[in-house]
């Protein structure tokens, strides 16, 4: 067993290549065991085992900064940087994060679970190091980008800036079939070997210098050499794209051949300016179930569960597609997890996966709506925040009928602070003319999707949680844009308004409060914006109104209800319950909510405090 002796990157440099191959096998076994037990990203990490070993043998982390994009590819990095023993508690409360985390290790510099950011980070860090006149050897900046991250526009913005600035950064493009795949040929391989050799490149520059110094014909000779090089490159190497941006391109190389990758990285580090090493890897490598998963190569271990909100969305979207030929679906690299895959199978010409490009997805949807279509944009709540400018000005300002379906809204749990969907209600309720819906059950989501398509003519957002959906009876489902009184209390003492999934603990709390002599009324607002006047008038008749939501407390649904009641000059005491403005670490959703008082017990305690 080699893995048990790897306590840091330095231990990797003592192994020969046969031993490294054995180590790679042991790491894959650990990955499968840990992810099977705790969930997370499997296929991506199985594909970068050899690449990670090579990176940590060539570069000296943390002196050299190794940055991952997206961060879910960093499991192997964690294993070889002293966190092997903690891997048994991956994504558990108090255990390892599923993404790089600077609080865990000095080897983690950035936390970038949202893709396509690393080249901008790299530019900034390289700039800071270049301006540091104290450090004699500031180290190398190494940015690994892949698993679809190169489909995001921000990656190209960073790439363009790096090339223009000439900053010393080594970029590793991990091409696992979700990014670039240029043609590989025997001549191409020979050109790769020549151009990745610094000795050859120094001789080439010397030749160009001599040509330039030749009297009268110098400039002609120099241009001739450059033109010949460019012609060969353009003909044989499609990735000349990178060099046109000022980034030296090396590759492609077999990303599972450690020795080859090490030589390429060594060579790249000797060049001045930004260099890109292109490696070809196999997502899911070494684990048959992942390699045979034709849809996502076991990118993660999750699936759409029967009875979940995502299942309700998937089922209803397909029905709407059958009934409305102008309904189309748009997603950003997640057709399976967001539930649009079934729609894509049934209507392949009406489903559009734009890659990790949320801003483009939203504005493209605006264009589709302008052309008479009804786009349903399926995203995780946390990823919509990347495109809020487009939601506001490209969709909202033009009043376009685009339906945003936001999965994983609220507290999501295991994926940590970057994946909680707690900003969407704050943001969407501020878009003029947008209808904001929050279903409290499986059946409510189905009704709301139909209403969003058939009753609304402007922008709509519908949000739902990752947790299990409540199954409601036919009399416990609302309709249209009206709120629903979920529990009729006696008297006018307390009114509780539970938004979305918070309706269930609100009703539970009301039942508990009966023993205290409080028979509370409970409302399901259903539509967070515009609020139902009937619900507001009823709430205004109570002495105490408590709102509860699983998004940020400040600026969210409760704040909107409070403002509306104040506009009615209601004399009731209003208590807004929600998520405090802080970064929330990973743990089970129910544990996090209970800790914040956002459960039945917390509601009961709040009502007792202000009503008794």
Secondary structure, DSSP 8 states (H G I E B T S, - for coil): --GGG--SHHHHTT--HHHHHHHHHHHHHHHHHHHHHH----HHHHTTHHHHHHHHHHS-TTTSEEEEESGGG-HHHHIIIIIGGGGGGTTSTTS--SS--TTT-TT------SSS-HHHHHHHHHHHHHH-SS-S----EEEEEETTGGGSHHHHHHHHHHHHHT--EEEEEEESSSS------HHHHHHHHHHT-HHHHHHHHHHHHHHHHSTTTHHHHHHHHHHHHHHHHHHH-TTHHHHHTT-EEEEEEETT-HHHHHHHHHHHHHSSS-EEEEEE--TTTT-HHHHT-TTTTTSSS----TTSHHHHHHHHHHHHHHH-TTEEEEESS-TTTTT-HHHHHH-GGGEEE--S-HHHHHHHHHHHHHTT-EEEEEEEHHHHGGGHHHIIIIIITTT---EEEEES-B---TT-TTT-B-SHHHHHTTSTT-EEEE-SSHHHHHHHHHHHHHT--S-EEEE--SS------GGG---TT--EEEE--SSSSEEEEE-TTHHHHHHHHHHHHGGGT---EEEE--EEES--HHHHHHHHTSSEEEEEEEEESTTSHHHHHHHHHHHTT--SEEEEEEE-SS------HHHHHHHTT-SHHHHHHHHHHHH-
